[in-house]
């Protein structure tokens, strides 16, 4: 295939600190193969601070702008052969280029509470969007190809017949980090990294602490409201939960490298980047027995029924009994998730979309 001019939609890159989609975008962009010419599409020049320096870029409207359904008219002027977007909501009407969209997960069809940082009109639209499969099908079938971040979600896309377009899996991954010291101490601590939305089920982790013993501590790394903090503290012994309330990356990894395990009791997830982050530094994971976590953790992880605090405690004890082997196996398992591989899969999906569009 001849050299293509490909736009990468970077308008979901957060300014200051990544969320999941922002990190996925930055990870892919930083590892793009050099066989094509890439153009970063941003809506704020500050987004470039989180992206590789020196790459050409163009300004587009914010993706939440009312004109987003017709953004293709703006993109057409850039002379691109194709565009890849890390979301499925990029407008496609009237485009003259190949388009590949991304559907990360279907979690908000089962858990319809939208992220709190959105304005109320967007939250309302979010809820309405997820009342039916029809809007999702309309968006995905408006593209030439679809990317998703796990085989689990690819299977759900097929089960619900969400698109007639080819689906490519490009895994989420984690940035390389310093491994835990080979001779370091292992504290009786569990680490939780994530939000406190209801489906995250952090309460089960808190309720498992008294079953583990008075010397066990749960470190909650993310920002937390006073109401949630009080609710969790009522479930655990005094001082058994340490709230970091928004840890820096350095603080998070420092706690992770000395912990017995990363733990999460989620009932549902789209992926699980914290699992990859923990396993990558040699810290095993104890997690809910749900399909996506089985896909990520493989045989290295310990699994439990997320409705049962006693099951959490039992999983931690099983992990303790095989901890050294689990730590080694975790590093091997985490190596399956590499940004270079993900970027290659994204570019192949783009190439295939261009070829199919040309054939039509």
N, C-alpha and C positions, 0 to 999 in steps of 0.2 A: 504494500500500500504506500502511496506517495505521502509525503509529509503533510500533516494537517495543521490547521490553525484552530485550536480548541479553547473555548472559554470555560473557566472553572468558576462557578457561582460561589463566591466567598462572602455573600451578604449575611450569612448566618454566623460568621466569626464574631465572637463576643469581644468587646473592648475591655481589657483588664484581666479577665479570668475566663477560661474556657468552660462551657458546658459540654454535654456529650456530642451534639452535632457540630459545635464549633471545633472541638478537638478532632473529630473525624475529618473535617475539612482540612484543618491545618496539617494533620498527619499525612493525608493523601497528597496534598500539594507539595510537602517537603520531600516526597519520595517519587515524584513523577519521573518516568523514564524520559530520556532525551531524544526520542525519535520523532517528536512532534513539537510544534510551537504552541505554548500555553499562554493565555491571557487571563489575568485575575479580574473578576467582576466584583467590585465592592460598592457599597453605598456610603462609606465613610472612610476617608483616607487613614484614620487611626487603625482601621482593621489591618492595614499593611504591616503594622508593628509585630503582629503575631504570625506573619507569613514570610517566606524566604525573600530576602532582599534582592533587588535587581530584576525581578520579573515584571514584564509589561502589565499594565492594569488599565481598566476603564471604569468610570463611574456609572452606576445605574440607580434608579430609585430604590428606596427601602423596600424589602419584600412584603412589608405590611401595608404598603401604599395601596390606596383604592384602585390604582391603575395597574396593579400586578397582573391581572388576567390578560392584559394587552402589552406586557413588557416586551414581547417578541418583536414588536415594531421598532423598539429602541435597539434591541440586540441585532436586528437585521442590518443596521447601519455599520456594524463593526466588521463585517466581512468574515465571519467565522464559518468554518465547515461544520462545527458541532459545539454543543454546550453540555457540560455535566453539572447537575445541581445536586447537592447533598440533601435536598428535600424534594417532596413530590408536588409542591404547590406552585412552582414556577409557571407563569403563563405560557401557553404554547400556541395560541391563536395567531394565524398569519405568519408563522415562522418560515424561513427559507434555509434552515440548517437542521442537522440531525440533533435530537435531544434525548438525553438519558437522565431520568429522574431517580431519586432514592426514596424508598420506603423503609424506614428503620425498623418499625414494629407496628403491631396492632393493639398495643396496650390500652390506648384510650377508648377503644370500643368496649373494653371490659371495665375500665376505670375512667369515667368520663370527667373527673375533676381536672380542669385545665391548669397549667402552671400559673402561680399567683402573680408572676411579674408582668403578665399581659394586661392590657387595658380591658375594661369591661366589655366594649364592643367585640374585641377579639375573643375574649373568653366565651361570650354568648355565641359567636359564630363557630367557635371550636366545638361547643356542645351540640349545636345543630348539625355540623358536619358529620359528627360521629354517631348520629341517630340512624344512619343508613349506610349501606355499602356503596350506593350509587355514586355519590360524589368522588369517592376514592377510585372507582372504576373509570369514571370520566377523566380524571386527571392522569391516571397511569396509561390509559389507552390513547391519550393525546401525545405520548412520547414515542420514541422509536425503540427504547430499551429501558429496563428497570434494574436498578442495583438494590440489594438489601444486605444487611450486615451479618446474617446468620442463616444456616440451613433451617433452623427452627422457623424463622419468619418466612423463608422461601416456601416451606411446606404449608404454612397458613395462607400465604398468597394463593397457592395452587388450590387449597381446600375451599377457599371462598371465591375462587374464580375471579380474582380482582383485576387481571389483565390478560390480554391476548399477546402481549409483547414478551420477548425473552427476558428471563430473570437471571441476573448474575450475582453470586455471593462474593462480596468484598468485606472481609471481617473487620470489625473494630479491632484496635490494638492499643498498646500502651507504650509510652516513651521509655527508652532504656533507663534503668536506675541502678545505683550502686547496690550490690547484693548484701544481704545480712552477713555479719562477720562469721566465719566458719567456727570460731571458738567463742562466739558471743553468748551471753546469757539469754535464756528464754523465760520471760516473765509470764506469770499467770494472768495474761491480759488477752482480751478479744478486741478487735477493731471493727467498727462499723463506719462505712463511708457511704453516704447517700442522704436523700431527703427524708422527711418524716411524714410523707403523705400516707394515708391510711393503708394502701396496699403494700407499703414497705414493711408493715407489721413489726416495727422495732420493739413493741411491747412484749412480744414473745421472747426476744433476747433478754430484755430486762428481767422478765419473770423467771428466766433460767438461772440467773446469777445465784439466788439463794440455794438452788439445788446443787450448784458446783462447789459451794463453800465460801466462807467469809473472806478468803484471801484473793478471790477472783475479781477482776475489774474489767468493765466495758468502756472503751474509749469511743465516744461519738464525735466525729470530726467536723460535721457540717453545721451550718447555722441552725439554731433551734429557737423556737418561741418559748416564752415563759410558761405558757399553758402546757405545752408538750413536755418541757423539762420537768414540771411538777408532776405530771401524770406518770412519767417513767420513773422518777425518784420514789414514788409511792410503791412501785412494784419490786424494788431492789433494796438490799441492805444499805444503810447510810454510808455514803462515800464510795459505793461500788460502781457508780457511773461517773466518768469524767467527761464533761462537756467542753470540747475545744471551741465550739461556736464559730467555726469557720477557720480551720487550720490552714496554714500555708503549705505549699507542696513539700517544703523541707521538713516542717514539723510532722506532717502526715507520714512521710516516708521514715522518719526517725522512729516514730511510734511503731510503725509497721514492722521495721526490721528487728525489733526486740519482742514482738508479740508471739503468742502461741498460734494464733490464727486470725484471719479476717472472717467475720461472720455476717450473714444476712439471712433474714427470715422472710423475704419477700414472697408474696403469693403470686406475683407476676412480674416479669421484667422484659424489656426489649433486648437487652444484651447483658452486660455485667463487667464493665471496664475495671472496677475495683478488684474483681477476681483475678484478672490478668495482671494488674499492677502488683498484687500481693504475691501471686505465684512467681512472678518474674524476679522478685528479690529473695525467693526461697521461703516465704511464709505461706503455709498451707491454708486452705479455706474450708470452713464448715458452713453449708448453705442449704437452702430449701431444695427439696427434691422436686424440681420443675424442669421441663425439657431443656430450656435454654441454659440452665446451669449445668445440666448433664453434658451438654455439648461443649461448654467451655471448660469445665473442671475435669472431665473424663474420670479415670480411675484414681487420679491424685487427690481428689476432694473427698470429704465426708458429707453425707446428705442426711436430712432429717425432715420429718413432717412439720411444716411451718405452723400448724395449729397447736403444737405440743411443746411447752417448755421442757418437759422431761426428755423429750426426744432430742432437743438441742443439747442438753447436758450429756446425754448418752453419746451423741456424736462427738462432742469435745473429748470425752474420755476415750473413745475409740481412736481419735486422732492422736492423743497423748501416747497411746500404746505403740504407735507406729510413726512417731513424729519425724525421726531422722529420715526414714525412707520417703515419707510424704513430702518433706521439704525438697529432697532431691527430685522426686517425680514431678513436683510442682514446677520447678524450673524448666524441665523438659516439656511439660504440657504448655506452659506459657509461650514457649518458642514457636508454637504453631501460629501465633497471632503477631504478624509483622507488618508494619506500615508499607514496606517495599512490596510485599506480596499484594496487599490491598490496593495500592496504587496501580500495580500492573493489571489487576482484574478490572479496575475502573477503566483504564485506557483500552483494554481489550473490548469491553462493552461499548465504548465510544466508537472504536474502529468497526465493530460489527454493525452498529447502528448506521454509520455512514455508508457502509457497503449495502445494507438492506435498503436504505433510502435511495441510493444510486440505482439499485436494481429495479426499484419501482418506477 
